[in-house]
Amino acid sequence: MKIALLGLALGALGGAALGIGAGLAWVEIFKTTSFEGYSSMLVFFTFMPLGAAIGAIGGALLFGVIAVKDAEIAIERQPARRQQQ
């Protein structure tokens, strides 16, 4: 469970950063007006939260899958052989 929470936090941070980058690209490509800070509000109130939400879900799922696969590998290990005396 802790690993999924770590993935959630890291995914949210990374997703927010990518959301800001995508929002800035959107503003430049589509020439969004900057009247009264409209373009910055678009980036920070639309793209950043969407990126953070998508990143958090993706990070939690990714870290969860990695943890489950690691647990499966640990279960399948053979016990150490006893040495005969």
FITIRO-501904 format. One line per field, with one value per residue (C-alpha): residue number from 1; z, y, x; residue in one letter. Coordinates in nm, 4 decimals, padded with zeros to 6 digits. Example, Ala and Ser with C-alpha at 12.3 -4.5 7.8 and 13.67 -1.06 7.14 Angstrom:
pos: (1  2)
Z: (00.7800  00.7140)
Y: (-00.4500  -00.1060)
X: (01.2300  01.3670)
code: (a  s)
***
This chain:
pos: (1  2  3  4  5  6  7  8  9  10  11  12  13  14  15  16  17  18  19  20  21  22  23  24  25  26  27  28  29  30  31  32  33  34  35  36  37  38  39  40  41  42  43  44  45  46  47  48  49  50  51  52  53  54  55  56  57  58  59  60  61  62  63  64  65  66  67  68  69  70  71  72  73  74  75  76  77  78  79  80  81  82  83  84  85)
Z: (00.0000  00.0803  -00.2642  -00.4294  -00.2199  -00.3274  -00.6894  -00.6355  -00.4983  -00.7567  -01.0389  -00.9262  -00.9197  -01.2574  -01.4109  -01.2848  -01.4409  -01.7709  -01.7497  -01.7156  -02.0155  -02.2206  -02.1177  -02.2167  -02.5505  -02.5991  -02.5288  -02.7783  -03.0543  -03.0429  -02.9602  -02.6513  -02.5409  -02.2286  -02.1484  -01.7672  -01.7243  -01.9159  -02.0574  -01.7175  -01.5564  -01.8383  -01.7751  -01.3951  -01.3361  -01.6234  -01.7557  -01.4282  -01.2278  -01.5191  -01.5552  -01.1815  -01.1693  -01.4698  -01.3425  -00.9929  -01.1260  -01.3688  -01.1079  -00.8505  -01.1050  -01.2330  -00.8872  -00.7821  -01.0797  -01.0108  -00.6447  -00.7377  -00.9867  -00.7282  -00.4756  -00.7307  -00.7924  -00.4186  -00.3680  -00.6440  -00.4990  -00.3950  -00.0293  00.0526  00.0572  00.3844  00.3956  00.4992  00.7677)
Y: (00.0000  00.2349  00.1836  00.2827  00.6007  00.6804  00.6272  00.8492  01.1333  01.1064  01.0671  01.3772  01.5850  01.4611  01.4924  01.8489  01.9421  01.7824  01.9525  02.2916  02.2138  02.1017  02.4119  02.6431  02.4650  02.5018  02.8758  02.9218  02.7007  02.8321  03.1941  03.2133  03.5696  03.6980  03.9560  03.9813  03.6683  03.4369  03.2246  03.1721  03.0820  02.8334  02.6699  02.6613  02.5951  02.3534  02.1823  02.1481  01.9797  01.7502  01.6518  01.5946  01.3757  01.1672  01.1375  01.0350  00.7585  00.6398  00.6500  00.4595  00.1928  00.1633  00.1324  -00.1086  -00.3347  -00.3312  -00.4208  -00.7067  -00.8491  -00.8271  -01.0086  -01.2828  -01.3358  -01.3552  -01.6193  -01.8413  -01.8677  -02.2155  -02.2703  -02.3264  -02.6926  -02.8504  -02.9796  -03.3417  -03.4251)
X: (00.0000  00.2861  00.4346  00.1056  00.0950  00.4500  00.3489  00.0467  00.2583  00.5358  00.2861  00.0978  00.4151  00.5329  00.1873  00.1503  00.4830  00.3861  00.0458  00.2112  00.4301  00.1317  -00.0630  00.2196  00.2456  -00.1319  -00.1128  00.1704  00.0293  -00.3268  -00.2312  -00.4543  -00.5176  -00.3425  -00.6090  -00.6311  -00.4196  -00.6522  -00.3708  -00.2048  -00.5385  -00.5972  -00.2611  -00.2700  -00.6389  -00.7034  -00.3915  -00.1994  -00.4813  -00.5668  -00.2027  -00.1703  -00.4824  -00.3809  -00.0235  -00.1360  -00.3586  -00.0935  00.1834  -00.0201  -00.1134  00.2426  00.3956  00.1196  00.1831  00.5558  00.4933  00.2597  00.5077  00.7848  00.5656  00.4908  00.8583  00.9312  00.6592  00.7936  01.1443  01.2498  01.3402  01.7040  01.8064  01.9020  02.2535  02.2853  02.5349)
code: (m  k  i  a  l  l  g  l  a  l  g  a  l  g  g  a  a  l  g  i  g  a  g  l  a  w  v  e  i  f  k  t  t  s  f  e  g  y  s  s  m  l  v  f  f  t  f  m  p  l  g  a  a  i  g  a  i  g  g  a  l  l  f  g  v  i  a  v  k  d  a  e  i  a  i  e  r  q  p  a  r  r  q  q  q)
***
